[in-house]
């Protein structure tokens, strides 16, 4: 398959990341069909030139490249293999790209299903936030056949600052879960530190500036500080999805004989925040149950 800006692309899923990805595909000139379960999210992209489909199958019939960017294993299963799913409607020489954060077990099953249908699969979960998706500055953790990846590079490159080839299918899911495990644990520990600082009477701004500059500082620390202190939780990364990723990470690590004890604690904190109504806010809202507990 020759991939250029005449290549027809289908994108399934227009959440926090998918919407920005779609905008960049349109800016790059790719003919784009989109599908999203909540149709209202398609309006702005329709005005930019996307074709809105009513089912995954309708979105992919003429596509040479089909991208899924959905919430979890279950949502991925529905768009690829459910009623009116994408795989049975795709052209045999089309390429499927799974960009969602899913489990290695599901990716392996998806590869089997693609092979049965003579469809090539690239696994390419992303790192980055809503803003980076909108700016075309994502990193794709790609896995699969090198020649297949080469064929879809122009599609991925218009949405990214970097495309890393990690190896066979499954490699992307593993590294993405390791990445999100580390991010989730740091966000949870930082939430506890913020609540602790606020209880002590320390100058919060001075304390956080010191910590950001010191050995404890990190990208997550810098990203969370302003959101947690201002209590502004516009979504860059959904809290409930981080809870899910921490759960998937523990399962994947356990298969390798590793127990992620810190992920267990972090997952409980994210679960508490979700149960208190913060699931659809930014993951920085994980600080709220800690604040609430510290005032009892």
N, C-alpha and C positions, 0 to 999 in steps of 0.2 A: 504493500500500500504506500503510495506517495502522499506524504502529509504536507500540505501547503494551505494557504488561506482560502482555497476552494474546498478544503476538507470539511465535510458536514459533521458537526459535533452535537451531541445530546448531553445535557446535564440534568441529573436526577437529584433533587434536593437543593433547596434555596434557603437554608438556615443562615446562621451567623457567618459562616465561611462561604457557603455556596453562592450567595448573592454577589459577593465581591468577585468571586471567581468568574461568574457569568458576565459581569461588567467588563472584565479584562478580556475575555474571549471575544466579546462583541467589539471592543475597541481595536483588537488585533485583526478584525475583519472576518472571523470565522462565522459562517452560517450556523446559527445556534437554535436548537429546539430545547425547550425546558419543560420539566415536570416538577410540581411540588404538590404535596397532599393538601396544603392550605393554599388555595388558588389566589387569595388576595396578595400573596407575596410575589406574584408574577407581574403585577400591573406595571411597575416601573420598567422592568426589563422588556415587556411587550412594546412599550413606547420607544425603547432603544433599538428595536428591531428583532427581538427574539420571537420565535414561533412558540406559542403556548400549547402544550399537549394535555389531554385529559387523563391519559394513563402513561405509565412507563413504556408500554409497547408502542403506543402512538408516537412517542417522542423519538424512538430509536430506529424506526423502520428504514429511514434513508441515511442514517448516520454511519460514518466510517469509524468514529471514535465516540465511545459512550462512557461518561464519567458519573460515578455515584459519589455523593457527598451527603451522607445521612448520619443519624445519631448513633446507631449501635448495630449489633448483629441482627436483631429482629427486623429493624428497618431496612437493612441491606438485603436480608432474605426476601422481604416483601417486594422491593423494587426489581430485584433480579429474577426471582423465582416464583413470586406470588401470582395471583390471578391478574392477567394482563401484564405480567412481568416482562422485563427487558430481554432476557436471554433468548427466549423462544421467538422473539420478533426481530432479532438482529441478523444482519447479513453474515454469512459464514466467514467472510474475510475481515469483518469488523474487529476492532480492538476494544476490550473492556478495561476500564481503569477504575479500581476501587480506591478512593481517596479518604474514605471514612476511617475513623479509629475503631477498628474491630479486633476480634480475637484471632490469634494465629490458627485456631481450630476452624473458625468460620472461613478464613481465607483459603485454607487447604481444601475445604469442601467446595468453595466457589470455583477454585481452579479445576477440580474434577468435573464440575458441571459445565464449565466453559470448554474443556477438552472434549467432552462428549458431543458438543455442538460445533466443534472445529472453530471455536472462537479463542483468540489469544487474550491472555490476561496480564495486565501490569498492576502490581500493587503499589500505591503511591500515597500513603497517608501524609498529611501536611503538618508542619509546625508553623506557628504564627498566630496572630490575633485577628480580630475583625478588621482592624485598621490595615494590617499587613496584607490581608486578602484583598481589600479594596485598592491598595496601592500596587498590587502585583509583586509583593515582596515575600511570598511564602517560600518555605523550603520543602521540597518533595523528597520523601524517603522511599525511593523507588526500588522495586524488586521484580525480578522476572528476566525473561530472555533479553539479551543485549540488543539484538537486532529489532525486536519489537519495541523496546524502549526508544531506540534511535528513530523509529518511524513516527512516534508520537511526541518527540522532544519539542517541536515547535508549538504544539498545543500546551504542553506543560510550561515551557519557558515564558510564554506571554503572561503567566500568572505567578511567576516566581523569581526569586533572586538566585536560587540554586536548585539543581536536581542531582541528588546523590544516588548512585547505583550501588546497592548494598549486597546484591547476590540473588539467590533463588527466592521464589515466592515464600512468604513467611517472615523474611528478614525485616521487611518494612514494619509489619505489625509488632514484631518483637521490640525493635528500637523505639518505635513510637510509644509503646507502653512503658518502656524504661524511662524515656524522656518525661512522660506525663506523671509517672510515679514520683520522680524527683521533684517535678514542679508542684504536685499536690502536697507532698510532705512539707516542702518549704513554705507553701502558702499557709498550711495549717499551723506550723510552728511560728510563723510570723504573726498570724492572728493572735496566738496566745501571748506573744511578746508585746504586741500593741496593747492588748487588754491589761497586761501586767504594768506596762509603762503608765497607762492612764490611771491605774489604781494607786500608783506610788506618789503622785504629785510632781513627778519630774516634768521639766519642760519638754513636752512631747516632740516638738519640732526639732529642738537641739538634739534630743536623744536619737531620733530617727536619722537625722543627718549624720551623726557620728556612726551609727550602725551601718548605714548605707556605704560609707567610705571605708569602713574597716573590714576585717577578715570575714565577718558574717555577711557582708553585702553580696548581692547576686542580682541577676536580671529580674527574677521573680520578686525579690525584695523591692527593687526600684519600681516595678510595675504596680505592686500592691499598695505601697505606702500611701500614695495620694488618694486612691479609691477608698481604702479603709478609714483613713482619717477624715475625709470629707463625707464619707458614707454615701458616695455616689456609685451606684451599681449598674450603670448602663452596660449592656453585655459586650464584653470582649471575648469571654469564654464562659459558657454556661456552667453554673455551679453543679447542676445535676449531672452534667456530662463528665465533670471531673470525678464526681463520686463513682460513676460508672467505670471510668478509666482505672481508678484505683482498685476496683473490684476485679476487672479484667486482668490487671497487672498481677494481682496476687495469684490468680488461677494460672496464668502463664508461667510465673516464676516457680510455683509449686510443681509444675510439670518438669522443671529442671532441678528439683530438689532444694529450692531456695524458699525460705519463709520470710516474707516482707513484713516484719513486725511493725515497722514505722508506718507502712501503708495501712495496716489494720487500724491503728489509732487515728490516722488522718481520715480514713473512710468514715469512721464513726462520727467525727466532727462535721464532715460534709453532710452526712446523713442527718445529723441534728439540725443543721442549717436548712436543709431541704424540708424537713418535717415542720419547721417553723415558718415555712412559706417563702424561702429564698431560692428555691430550685431554678426558677427562670430568670434569676438575676445573675450578675457577674460573679465569678467564683470568689472575688474579694469579700463577698457577703458572708463567707465562712467565719469572719470575725464576730458576727452578731451573737450567735449562741454563747461564745466565750465572754463577751461583754455582759450578756444577760446573767450568766452564772456568777460572774464576779461581783454582781451587785446584790446577791442574795444574802 
